[in-house]
Amino acid sequence: MAARALIAGCGYAGLRLARRLVADGVEVVGTVRQPSRAADLEAVGVQPLILEVDHEGPAPALEELAPEVCFCLIPPASLDADPRAGRVGRIVESLRRAPLECFIYASSTGVYGDRGGALVDETTVPKPDSPKGEARLASERRVLELGWKLDARPRIGRIGGIYGPDRTLGPAIREGRYQLIRNRDSWTSRIHVDDLARGLEAIWKAGANGRVYNLCDDEPHLSSEYARFTAQLLGLDLLEIGEDIARDLYDPDRLARKLGSRRVSNRRMREELGVELAYPTFREGVPAALKEEGSLA
């Protein structure tokens, strides 16, 4: 009998992961909030499940499933001060009777906060500096707490900035919605969505329970390098603003993403999970993404 996987929050990254799993012969159930999204899932061989998780208590629709693995890609609410009543905890509790090999929570490298460009790895103590980062860390802790209690075998993937087809900087640069901040160039780490799918699958197949894995590519880089590379490929000009304007323009989460500076190590992903990246750096990944979305010949 084929293994069954649940992708809770089967959106942009979830669909890419689903394609990989379906190709490997895995039966995949994916949750979406809007019925209009069901056709997208069915098109790649995924059984859609319409699910709203913003309520307390177990979700009956999930209790009826029996997946061997759950990939939880649903983000926490930014103001989810009590993760016990939040989205992620509800998913774990709803699967308490499932024969889980593991429960994989997709978190963010944003939990590390601003490190002034220093290198961080999974042993670095998280210090989130934004509402979303704090909610992510709270959800991580809740997944580990509930996961051990309910024998869900929890594992955490901390994901860098995701890019790929239809998730490049092209439209934002073209429309003037992306700006460099003068004298505040920050270090960041990214991952192409196809490599993210590889990493998440590898956490299932080769990961260890209770373990955290950074999912990002091989080359931390300055934000300006990524933006200028994209702009150059598309023949676009970049806008630049001062930090004072940025603080007025951006909400706290976006400001933290723009100013937060850290270099994230993916050594554990490569050595323990054996992930071989199709796009080791953005220099390979961005042109491929632009070509796939039709923005580059």
C-alpha positions as CSV (number, residue, x, y, z in Angstrom):
1,M,0.0,0.0,0.0
2,A,1.3,3.4,-0.9
3,A,2.3,5.8,1.9
4,R,-0.1,8.7,2.6
5,A,1.2,12.2,3.2
6,L,-0.8,15.2,4.5
7,I,0.3,18.6,3.4
8,A,-1.5,21.1,5.7
9,G,-1.4,24.3,3.8
10,C,-0.9,23.2,0.2
11,G,-0.1,26.5,-1.4
12,Y,2.9,27.6,-3.4
13,A,5.6,25.5,-1.8
14,G,3.1,22.7,-0.9
15,L,2.2,22.1,-4.6
16,R,5.9,21.7,-5.5
17,L,6.3,19.3,-2.7
18,A,3.1,17.4,-3.7
19,R,4.4,16.9,-7.2
20,R,7.6,15.3,-5.9
21,L,5.6,13.0,-3.6
22,V,3.1,12.0,-6.2
23,A,5.9,11.2,-8.6
24,D,7.3,8.9,-5.9
25,G,4.1,7.0,-5.6
26,V,2.9,8.7,-2.4
27,E,-0.8,9.3,-1.9
28,V,-1.1,13.0,-1.0
29,V,-3.9,14.9,0.7
30,G,-3.6,18.7,0.7
31,T,-5.5,21.2,2.7
32,V,-6.6,24.6,1.3
33,R,-8.9,27.2,2.8
34,Q,-10.7,28.2,-0.5
35,P,-12.8,25.7,-2.5
36,S,-11.6,27.5,-5.7
37,R,-8.1,26.1,-5.0
38,A,-9.2,22.5,-5.2
39,A,-8.7,22.3,-8.9
40,D,-5.0,23.3,-8.6
41,L,-4.4,20.3,-6.3
42,E,-6.4,17.8,-8.4
43,A,-4.3,18.9,-11.4
44,V,-1.2,17.4,-9.8
45,G,-2.8,14.3,-8.4
46,V,-3.5,15.6,-4.9
47,Q,-6.8,14.9,-3.0
48,P,-8.0,18.4,-1.8
49,L,-9.4,18.9,1.6
50,I,-11.1,22.2,2.4
51,L,-10.1,23.1,5.9
52,E,-10.2,26.1,8.2
53,V,-7.9,25.8,11.2
54,D,-8.6,29.2,12.9
55,H,-10.8,27.6,15.5
56,E,-10.1,25.7,18.8
57,G,-10.1,22.0,19.2
58,P,-9.3,19.1,16.9
59,A,-10.4,19.2,13.2
60,P,-12.7,16.3,12.5
61,A,-11.8,16.2,8.9
62,L,-8.2,15.5,9.8
63,E,-9.0,12.9,12.5
64,E,-10.4,10.7,9.8
65,L,-7.1,10.6,7.9
66,A,-4.3,8.2,8.6
67,P,-1.2,9.8,7.1
68,E,2.3,8.4,7.7
69,V,3.7,11.9,7.5
70,C,2.3,15.4,7.9
71,F,4.0,18.4,6.4
72,C,2.6,21.5,8.2
73,L,3.1,24.5,6.0
74,I,0.4,26.6,7.6
75,P,1.9,29.8,9.1
76,P,0.9,30.8,12.6
77,A,-1.2,33.9,13.0
78,S,1.1,36.9,13.8
79,L,-0.8,37.6,17.0
80,D,-1.0,34.0,18.1
81,A,0.3,34.8,21.6
82,D,-0.9,31.4,22.9
83,P,0.1,28.7,20.4
84,R,-2.0,26.2,22.4
85,A,-5.1,27.7,20.8
86,G,-3.3,28.3,17.5
87,R,-3.3,26.7,14.1
88,V,-0.3,24.5,14.4
89,G,-1.3,22.9,17.7
90,R,-4.7,22.1,16.3
91,I,-3.1,20.2,13.4
92,V,-1.0,18.1,15.7
93,E,-3.8,17.3,18.1
94,S,-6.1,16.3,15.2
95,L,-3.6,13.6,14.1
96,R,-3.1,12.1,17.6
97,R,-4.4,8.7,16.4
98,A,-2.6,8.7,13.0
99,P,0.3,6.2,12.5
100,L,2.7,9.1,12.0
101,E,6.3,8.4,11.1
102,C,6.9,12.1,11.7
103,F,5.3,15.5,11.9
104,I,7.3,18.1,10.0
105,Y,6.7,21.8,10.8
106,A,7.8,24.4,8.2
107,S,9.2,27.2,10.3
108,S,11.5,30.1,9.2
109,T,15.1,31.2,9.6
110,G,13.5,34.5,10.8
111,V,13.4,32.9,14.3
112,Y,17.2,33.7,14.5
113,G,16.5,37.5,14.3
114,D,19.1,40.1,13.3
115,R,22.7,38.8,13.9
116,G,24.6,41.6,12.2
117,G,25.7,39.3,9.4
118,A,27.0,36.6,11.7
119,L,26.8,32.9,10.7
120,V,24.0,30.9,12.4
121,D,23.3,27.2,12.5
122,E,20.7,25.0,14.2
123,T,22.6,25.2,17.5
124,T,22.2,29.0,17.6
125,V,19.7,30.2,20.2
126,P,16.8,31.8,18.4
127,K,16.1,35.5,19.0
128,P,13.2,36.6,16.9
129,D,12.8,40.3,16.4
130,S,9.4,40.5,14.7
131,P,5.8,39.4,15.5
132,K,5.9,36.7,12.8
133,G,9.3,35.4,14.0
134,E,8.0,35.2,17.6
135,A,4.9,33.4,16.4
136,R,7.0,30.9,14.4
137,L,9.2,30.2,17.4
138,A,6.2,29.7,19.7
139,S,4.7,27.3,17.1
140,E,8.0,25.4,16.9
141,R,8.0,24.9,20.7
142,R,4.3,23.8,20.7
143,V,5.0,21.3,17.9
144,L,7.9,19.8,19.9
145,E,5.9,19.8,23.1
146,L,2.8,18.2,21.6
147,G,4.8,16.0,19.2
148,W,6.6,14.2,22.0
149,K,3.5,14.0,24.2
150,L,1.4,12.5,21.4
151,D,4.1,10.4,19.8
152,A,3.9,12.4,16.6
153,R,7.8,12.4,16.1
154,P,8.2,16.1,15.5
155,R,10.9,17.6,13.2
156,I,11.4,21.2,12.3
157,G,12.5,22.8,9.0
158,R,13.7,26.4,9.2
159,I,13.3,27.8,5.8
160,G,15.1,30.7,4.2
161,G,13.6,33.2,1.7
162,I,11.6,31.2,-0.9
163,Y,11.8,32.1,-4.5
164,G,10.9,30.4,-7.8
165,P,8.6,30.8,-10.8
166,D,6.0,33.6,-10.1
167,R,7.9,34.4,-6.8
168,T,10.8,36.4,-8.2
169,L,11.5,40.1,-7.5
170,G,10.7,41.0,-11.1
171,P,7.2,42.4,-10.7
172,A,8.0,44.2,-7.5
173,I,11.1,45.9,-9.0
174,R,9.2,46.8,-12.2
175,E,6.3,48.3,-10.2
176,G,8.5,50.2,-7.8
177,R,7.4,48.1,-4.8
178,Y,10.9,46.8,-4.0
179,Q,13.5,49.3,-2.8
180,L,17.0,48.9,-1.5
181,I,17.7,50.7,1.8
182,R,20.6,53.1,1.5
183,N,23.6,52.1,3.7
184,R,21.7,49.1,5.2
185,D,22.7,46.1,3.0
186,S,21.9,42.9,4.9
187,W,23.0,39.3,4.6
188,T,20.3,36.8,3.8
189,S,19.8,33.2,2.7
190,R,17.3,31.9,0.2
191,I,16.2,28.6,-1.4
192,H,14.5,27.8,-4.7
193,V,11.1,26.3,-4.2
194,D,12.1,23.0,-6.0
195,D,15.0,22.6,-3.6
196,L,12.8,23.4,-0.7
197,A,10.6,20.5,-1.8
198,R,13.7,18.3,-1.9
199,G,14.6,19.4,1.6
200,L,11.2,18.8,3.1
201,E,11.0,15.3,1.6
202,A,14.5,14.6,2.9
203,I,13.5,15.5,6.5
204,W,10.8,12.8,6.2
205,K,13.1,10.2,4.6
206,A,16.4,10.9,6.4
207,G,15.7,13.2,9.3
208,A,15.7,12.6,13.1
209,N,12.9,13.1,15.5
210,G,13.2,16.3,17.5
211,R,15.8,17.7,15.1
212,V,15.9,21.1,13.5
213,Y,17.2,21.6,9.9
214,N,17.9,24.8,8.1
215,L,16.7,24.7,4.5
216,C,18.5,27.2,2.4
217,D,21.0,27.2,-0.5
218,D,24.8,27.1,-0.3
219,E,25.5,30.8,-0.6
220,P,24.4,33.5,1.9
221,H,24.5,36.8,0.1
222,L,23.8,40.5,0.4
223,S,20.2,41.5,-0.4
224,S,21.5,44.0,-3.0
225,E,23.3,41.2,-4.9
226,Y,20.1,39.3,-5.3
227,A,18.1,42.3,-6.3
228,R,20.6,43.7,-8.7
229,F,21.1,40.4,-10.3
230,T,17.4,40.1,-11.0
231,A,17.1,43.7,-12.2
232,Q,20.1,43.2,-14.6
233,L,18.6,40.1,-16.1
234,L,15.3,41.9,-16.8
235,G,16.9,45.3,-17.7
236,L,15.2,47.1,-14.9
237,D,16.3,49.9,-12.6
238,L,16.2,49.6,-8.8
239,L,14.9,52.2,-6.4
240,E,16.8,53.2,-3.3
241,I,15.4,54.8,-0.2
242,G,16.8,56.0,3.2
243,E,16.3,54.1,6.4
244,D,14.0,56.8,7.8
245,I,11.6,56.4,4.9
246,A,11.8,52.6,5.2
247,R,10.8,52.7,8.8
248,D,7.7,54.8,7.9
249,L,6.9,52.7,4.9
250,Y,7.2,49.1,6.1
251,D,5.2,47.2,8.8
252,P,7.3,45.6,11.6
253,D,7.5,42.2,9.9
254,R,8.7,43.5,6.5
255,L,11.1,45.9,8.2
256,A,12.6,43.1,10.1
257,R,13.0,41.1,6.9
258,K,14.7,44.0,5.2
259,L,17.0,45.0,8.0
260,G,17.7,41.6,9.6
261,S,21.2,40.4,8.6
262,R,22.4,36.8,9.1
263,R,24.2,34.1,7.2
264,V,22.5,30.7,7.6
265,S,24.4,27.5,7.4
266,N,22.8,24.6,5.5
267,R,25.6,22.1,6.5
268,R,23.2,19.8,8.5
269,M,20.8,19.7,5.5
270,R,23.6,18.6,3.2
271,E,25.5,16.3,5.4
272,E,22.7,14.7,7.5
273,L,19.9,14.7,5.0
274,G,22.1,14.3,1.9
275,V,20.2,17.0,-0.1
276,E,21.8,17.8,-3.5
277,L,20.6,21.2,-4.6
278,A,19.5,21.7,-8.2
279,Y,20.2,25.5,-7.6
280,P,23.1,25.8,-5.2
281,T,23.0,29.6,-5.4
282,F,20.5,32.3,-6.7
283,R,22.7,32.7,-9.8
284,E,21.5,29.4,-11.1
285,G,18.0,29.6,-9.6
286,V,16.8,33.0,-10.6
287,P,17.4,32.6,-14.3
288,A,15.7,29.3,-14.2
289,A,12.7,30.7,-12.3
290,L,12.4,33.7,-14.7
291,K,12.5,31.4,-17.7
292,E,9.9,29.1,-16.2
293,E,7.5,32.0,-15.5
294,G,8.1,33.4,-19.0
295,S,9.9,36.6,-18.0
296,L,13.2,35.7,-19.6
297,A,13.8,34.1,-22.9
